[in-house]
């Protein structure tokens, strides 16, 4: 009984320590990112966030009628070329 409680306590302590360390790393990375974004903005580089007027997108991929369409396909469809689906 004492062994199982000790083992449970040890596992809990290891989990708490690991979680705390990961949180510290995440905080440092968030601070570094904020510094880099501020530096980029001062140099005139966009931070990649969508503008207020445009809806969020998922990269250059678009989903239409259940099929995934790549940017090359979009441009070829816009040019009038027809390719098999």
QUIVENSUL-V756588 format. One record per residue. PSI is psi as a letter, one per 40 degrees, with the letter a starting at -180 (* if undefined). OMEGA is omega in radians with two decimals (999 if undefined). BURIAL is 1 if it has 9 or more other ideal C-beta (glycine too) atoms within 8 Angstrom, else 0. Layout:
PSI,OMEGA,BURIAL  PSI,OMEGA,BURIAL
This chain:
d,3.14,0  d,-3.14,0  d,-3.13,0  d,3.09,0  d,3.12,0  d,3.12,0  d,3.09,0  d,3.11,0  d,3.12,0  d,3.11,0  d,3.11,0  d,3.14,0  d,3.11,0  d,3.11,0  d,3.12,0  d,3.14,0  d,3.12,0  d,3.11,0  d,3.14,0  d,3.12,0  d,3.12,0  d,3.11,0  d,3.11,0  d,3.11,0  d,3.14,0  d,3.13,0  d,3.13,0  d,3.14,0  d,3.10,0  d,3.10,0  d,3.11,0  d,3.12,0  d,3.13,0  d,3.10,0  d,3.14,0  d,3.11,0  d,3.11,1  d,3.12,0  d,3.11,0  d,3.10,1  d,3.13,1  d,3.09,0  e,3.11,0  e,3.14,0  h,3.12,0  i,3.13,0  e,3.06,0  e,3.12,0  i,-3.11,0  i,3.12,0  i,-3.04,0  d,-3.07,0  e,-3.07,0  i,3.11,0  i,3.12,0  i,3.12,0  i,3.09,0  g,3.14,0  a,-3.14,0  e,-3.09,0  i,3.09,1  i,3.11,0  h,3.09,0  h,3.10,0  f,3.05,0  e,3.11,0  i,3.14,0  h,-3.12,0  h,3.14,1  i,3.11,0  d,3.13,0  d,3.14,0  d,3.13,1  d,-3.12,1  d,3.12,0  d,3.07,1  d,3.14,1  d,-3.14,0  e,3.09,0  e,3.12,0  i,3.13,0  h,3.09,0  i,-3.11,0  i,-3.12,0  *,999,0
